């Protein structure tokens, strides 16, 4: 069984995903960010990018779920394909919607609709889906 972790970060509000695959032990970080072009209003609307750098040192809250690898891989393909050329726009197509869509594509119940506060996403997922394997435990279970 693999794992899907949805997390929120400290500092600048951000949400993302950590995908772990059991068939070979691989893992990857995924998040949707605005791609800065030097304008002050880049975060309001502009080209978005899917970034894969580790966010572990930024995690504030997280919730982690077990899934079969094939479910995680299918969800990843669907969500990354959907966001690959998307315009980053707060409340409609941003880091929170990306993480929420990943959770939904894996079969988790989500609140749907616009959301902005990443920590609320984590707590909503925990509240709506009681089958989580870890919730805000330290040290991180993937270390």
C-alpha positions as protocol buffer text, in pm:
chain_id: "A"
residue {
  index: 1
  type: UNK
  ca { x: 0 y: 0 z: 0 }
}
residue {
  index: 2
  type: UNK
  ca { x: 118 y: 348 z: -83 }
}
residue {
  index: 3
  type: UNK
  ca { x: 30 y: 671 z: 93 }
}
residue {
  index: 4
  type: UNK
  ca { x: -116 y: 1006 z: -1 }
}
residue {
  index: 5
  type: UNK
  ca { x: -27 y: 1288 z: 236 }
}
residue {
  index: 6
  type: UNK
  ca { x: -196 y: 1627 z: 209 }
}
residue {
  index: 7
  type: UNK
  ca { x: -19 y: 1903 z: 399 }
}
residue {
  index: 8
  type: UNK
  ca { x: -25 y: 2273 z: 477 }
}
residue {
  index: 9
  type: UNK
  ca { x: 285 y: 2482 z: 532 }
}
residue {
  index: 10
  type: UNK
  ca { x: 408 y: 2735 z: 783 }
}
residue {
  index: 11
  type: UNK
  ca { x: 472 y: 3092 z: 673 }
}
residue {
  index: 12
  type: UNK
  ca { x: 320 y: 3180 z: 336 }
}
residue {
  index: 13
  type: UNK
  ca { x: 2 y: 2972 z: 310 }
}
residue {
  index: 14
  type: UNK
  ca { x: 55 y: 2673 z: 83 }
}
residue {
  index: 15
  type: UNK
  ca { x: -87 y: 2322 z: 45 }
}
residue {
  index: 16
  type: UNK
  ca { x: 65 y: 2027 z: -133 }
}
residue {
  index: 17
  type: UNK
  ca { x: 88 y: 1651 z: -164 }
}
residue {
  index: 18
  type: UNK
  ca { x: 340 y: 1382 z: -85 }
}
residue {
  index: 19
  type: UNK
  ca { x: 288 y: 1058 z: -279 }
}
residue {
  index: 20
  type: UNK
  ca { x: 455 y: 737 z: -164 }
}
residue {
  index: 21
  type: UNK
  ca { x: 451 y: 420 z: -370 }
}
residue {
  index: 22
  type: UNK
  ca { x: 500 y: 79 z: -216 }
}
residue {
  index: 23
  type: UNK
  ca { x: 600 y: -93 z: -541 }
}
residue {
  index: 24
  type: UNK
  ca { x: 961 y: 10 z: -541 }
}
residue {
  index: 25
  type: UNK
  ca { x: 968 y: 257 z: -257 }
}
residue {
  index: 26
  type: UNK
  ca { x: 958 y: 572 z: -469 }
}
residue {
  index: 27
  type: UNK
  ca { x: 798 y: 895 z: -351 }
}
residue {
  index: 28
  type: UNK
  ca { x: 739 y: 1245 z: -484 }
}
residue {
  index: 29
  type: UNK
  ca { x: 635 y: 1591 z: -369 }
}
residue {
  index: 30
  type: UNK
  ca { x: 377 y: 1776 z: -577 }
}
residue {
  index: 31
  type: UNK
  ca { x: 244 y: 2127 z: -547 }
}
residue {
  index: 32
  type: UNK
  ca { x: 90 y: 2392 z: -769 }
}
residue {
  index: 33
  type: UNK
  ca { x: 254 y: 2734 z: -753 }
}
residue {
  index: 34
  type: UNK
  ca { x: 226 y: 3065 z: -935 }
}
residue {
  index: 35
  type: UNK
  ca { x: 517 y: 3111 z: -1171 }
}
residue {
  index: 36
  type: UNK
  ca { x: 658 y: 3453 z: -1095 }
}
residue {
  index: 37
  type: UNK
  ca { x: 733 y: 3683 z: -1385 }
}
residue {
  index: 38
  type: UNK
  ca { x: 834 y: 3977 z: -1169 }
}
residue {
  index: 39
  type: UNK
  ca { x: 494 y: 4140 z: -1135 }
}
residue {
  index: 40
  type: UNK
  ca { x: 352 y: 4220 z: -793 }
}
residue {
  index: 41
  type: UNK
  ca { x: 20 y: 4056 z: -884 }
}
residue {
  index: 42
  type: UNK
  ca { x: 153 y: 3720 z: -1015 }
}
residue {
  index: 43
  type: UNK
  ca { x: -32 y: 3531 z: -742 }
}
residue {
  index: 44
  type: UNK
  ca { x: -368 y: 3670 z: -859 }
}
residue {
  index: 45
  type: UNK
  ca { x: -352 y: 3510 z: -1200 }
}
residue {
  index: 46
  type: UNK
  ca { x: -80 y: 3389 z: -1430 }
}
residue {
  index: 47
  type: UNK
  ca { x: 94 y: 3079 z: -1543 }
}
residue {
  index: 48
  type: UNK
  ca { x: 94 y: 2805 z: -1282 }
}
residue {
  index: 49
  type: UNK
  ca { x: 363 y: 2543 z: -1240 }
}
residue {
  index: 50
  type: UNK
  ca { x: 366 y: 2200 z: -1084 }
}
residue {
  index: 51
  type: UNK
  ca { x: 677 y: 2180 z: -871 }
}
residue {
  index: 52
  type: UNK
  ca { x: 832 y: 1868 z: -724 }
}
residue {
  index: 53
  type: UNK
  ca { x: 1078 y: 1998 z: -466 }
}
residue {
  index: 54
  type: UNK
  ca { x: 1065 y: 1865 z: -112 }
}
residue {
  index: 55
  type: UNK
  ca { x: 847 y: 2070 z: 120 }
}
residue {
  index: 56
  type: UNK
  ca { x: 911 y: 1859 z: 430 }
}
residue {
  index: 57
  type: UNK
  ca { x: 1083 y: 2135 z: 627 }
}
residue {
  index: 58
  type: UNK
  ca { x: 784 y: 2363 z: 568 }
}
residue {
  index: 59
  type: UNK
  ca { x: 504 y: 2128 z: 685 }
}
residue {
  index: 60
  type: UNK
  ca { x: 281 y: 2263 z: 957 }
}
residue {
  index: 61
  type: UNK
  ca { x: -17 y: 2021 z: 947 }
}
residue {
  index: 62
  type: UNK
  ca { x: -76 y: 1703 z: 751 }
}
residue {
  index: 63
  type: UNK
  ca { x: -304 y: 1405 z: 713 }
}
residue {
  index: 64
  type: UNK
  ca { x: -190 y: 1077 z: 558 }
}
residue {
  index: 65
  type: UNK
  ca { x: -398 y: 800 z: 396 }
}
residue {
  index: 66
  type: UNK
  ca { x: -326 y: 447 z: 272 }
}
residue {
  index: 67
  type: UNK
  ca { x: -413 y: 371 z: -90 }
}
residue {
  index: 68
  type: UNK
  ca { x: -319 y: 112 z: -345 }
}
residue {
  index: 69
  type: UNK
  ca { x: -41 y: 240 z: -569 }
}
residue {
  index: 70
  type: UNK
  ca { x: -263 y: 213 z: -878 }
}
residue {
  index: 71
  type: UNK
  ca { x: -514 y: 455 z: -721 }
}
residue {
  index: 72
  type: UNK
  ca { x: -241 y: 706 z: -637 }
}
residue {
  index: 73
  type: UNK
  ca { x: -86 y: 678 z: -985 }
}
residue {
  index: 74
  type: UNK
  ca { x: -422 y: 723 z: -1157 }
}
residue {
  index: 75
  type: UNK
  ca { x: -507 y: 1025 z: -939 }
}
residue {
  index: 76
  type: UNK
  ca { x: -165 y: 1177 z: -1006 }
}
residue {
  index: 77
  type: UNK
  ca { x: -207 y: 1137 z: -1382 }
}
residue {
  index: 78
  type: UNK
  ca { x: -555 y: 1293 z: -1379 }
}
residue {
  index: 79
  type: UNK
  ca { x: -465 y: 1589 z: -1156 }
}
residue {
  index: 80
  type: UNK
  ca { x: -128 y: 1669 z: -1314 }
}
residue {
  index: 81
  type: UNK
  ca { x: -284 y: 1650 z: -1660 }
}
residue {
  index: 82
  type: UNK
  ca { x: -562 y: 1885 z: -1548 }
}
residue {
  index: 83
  type: UNK
  ca { x: -323 y: 2141 z: -1397 }
}
residue {
  index: 84
  type: UNK
  ca { x: -34 y: 2110 z: -1645 }
}
residue {
  index: 85
  type: UNK
  ca { x: -129 y: 2419 z: -1844 }
}
residue {
  index: 86
  type: UNK
  ca { x: -366 y: 2579 z: -1594 }
}
residue {
  index: 87
  type: UNK
  ca { x: -370 y: 2944 z: -1499 }
}
residue {
  index: 88
  type: UNK
  ca { x: -291 y: 2999 z: -1129 }
}
residue {
  index: 89
  type: UNK
  ca { x: -573 y: 3193 z: -972 }
}
residue {
  index: 90
  type: UNK
  ca { x: -651 y: 3222 z: -602 }
}
residue {
  index: 91
  type: UNK
  ca { x: -973 y: 3053 z: -484 }
}
residue {
  index: 92
  type: UNK
  ca { x: -1032 y: 2872 z: -813 }
}
residue {
  index: 93
  type: UNK
  ca { x: -711 y: 2709 z: -937 }
}
residue {
  index: 94
  type: UNK
  ca { x: -442 y: 2728 z: -672 }
}
residue {
  index: 95
  type: UNK
  ca { x: -238 y: 2510 z: -438 }
}
residue {
  index: 96
  type: UNK
  ca { x: -540 y: 2427 z: -220 }
}
residue {
  index: 97
  type: UNK
  ca { x: -756 y: 2321 z: -515 }
}
residue {
  index: 98
  type: UNK
  ca { x: -466 y: 2111 z: -649 }
}
residue {
  index: 99
  type: UNK
  ca { x: -425 y: 1923 z: -319 }
}
residue {
  index: 100
  type: UNK
  ca { x: -803 y: 1892 z: -276 }
}
residue {
  index: 101
  type: UNK
  ca { x: -838 y: 1755 z: -630 }
}
residue {
  index: 102
  type: UNK
  ca { x: -564 y: 1498 z: -560 }
}
residue {
  index: 103
  type: UNK
  ca { x: -748 y: 1386 z: -246 }
}
residue {
  index: 104
  type: UNK
  ca { x: -1078 y: 1367 z: -435 }
}
residue {
  index: 105
  type: UNK
  ca { x: -923 y: 1174 z: -724 }
}
residue {
  index: 106
  type: UNK
  ca { x: -804 y: 914 z: -472 }
}
residue {
  index: 107
  type: UNK
  ca { x: -1161 y: 878 z: -348 }
}
residue {
  index: 108
  type: UNK
  ca { x: -1155 y: 1093 z: -36 }
}
residue {
  index: 109
  type: UNK
  ca { x: -1455 y: 1306 z: 49 }
}
residue {
  index: 110
  type: UNK
  ca { x: -1375 y: 1677 z: 14 }
}
residue {
  index: 111
  type: UNK
  ca { x: -1562 y: 1998 z: 79 }
}
residue {
  index: 112
  type: UNK
  ca { x: -1545 y: 2096 z: -288 }
}
residue {
  index: 113
  type: UNK
  ca { x: -1582 y: 2454 z: -399 }
}
residue {
  index: 114
  type: UNK
  ca { x: -1338 y: 2737 z: -345 }
}
residue {
  index: 115
  type: UNK
  ca { x: -1104 y: 2723 z: -49 }
}
residue {
  index: 116
  type: UNK
  ca { x: -810 y: 2936 z: 43 }
}
residue {
  index: 117
  type: UNK
  ca { x: -675 y: 2834 z: 382 }
}
residue {
  index: 118
  type: UNK
  ca { x: -446 y: 2530 z: 344 }
}
residue {
  index: 119
  type: UNK
  ca { x: -473 y: 2419 z: 709 }
}
residue {
  index: 120
  type: UNK
  ca { x: -853 y: 2413 z: 674 }
}
residue {
  index: 121
  type: UNK
  ca { x: -816 y: 2164 z: 389 }
}
residue {
  index: 122
  type: UNK
  ca { x: -610 y: 1933 z: 611 }
}
residue {
  index: 123
  type: UNK
  ca { x: -856 y: 1953 z: 899 }
}
residue {
  index: 124
  type: UNK
  ca { x: -1157 y: 1912 z: 667 }
}
residue {
  index: 125
  type: UNK
  ca { x: -1007 y: 1598 z: 515 }
}
residue {
  index: 126
  type: UNK
  ca { x: -935 y: 1458 z: 861 }
}
residue {
  index: 127
  type: UNK
  ca { x: -1290 y: 1533 z: 973 }
}
residue {
  index: 128
  type: UNK
  ca { x: -1460 y: 1396 z: 661 }
}
residue {
  index: 129
  type: UNK
  ca { x: -1243 y: 1084 z: 618 }
}
residue {
  index: 130
  type: UNK
  ca { x: -1177 y: 899 z: 941 }
}
residue {
  index: 131
  type: UNK
  ca { x: -967 y: 627 z: 776 }
}
residue {
  index: 132
  type: UNK
  ca { x: -643 y: 829 z: 795 }
}
residue {
  index: 133
  type: UNK
  ca { x: -326 y: 650 z: 903 }
}
residue {
  index: 134
  type: UNK
  ca { x: -147 y: 950 z: 1057 }
}
residue {
  index: 135
  type: UNK
  ca { x: -250 y: 1300 z: 1152 }
}
residue {
  index: 136
  type: UNK
  ca { x: 9 y: 1559 z: 1257 }
}
residue {
  index: 137
  type: UNK
  ca { x: 240 y: 1308 z: 1427 }
}
residue {
  index: 138
  type: UNK
  ca { x: 609 y: 1385 z: 1471 }
}
residue {
  index: 139
  type: UNK
  ca { x: 858 y: 1263 z: 1366 }
}
residue {
  index: 140
  type: UNK
  ca { x: 710 y: 1226 z: 1021 }
}
residue {
  index: 141
  type: UNK
  ca { x: 614 y: 866 z: 942 }
}
residue {
  index: 142
  type: UNK
  ca { x: 802 y: 867 z: 610 }
}
residue {
  index: 143
  type: UNK
  ca { x: 1139 y: 954 z: 767 }
}
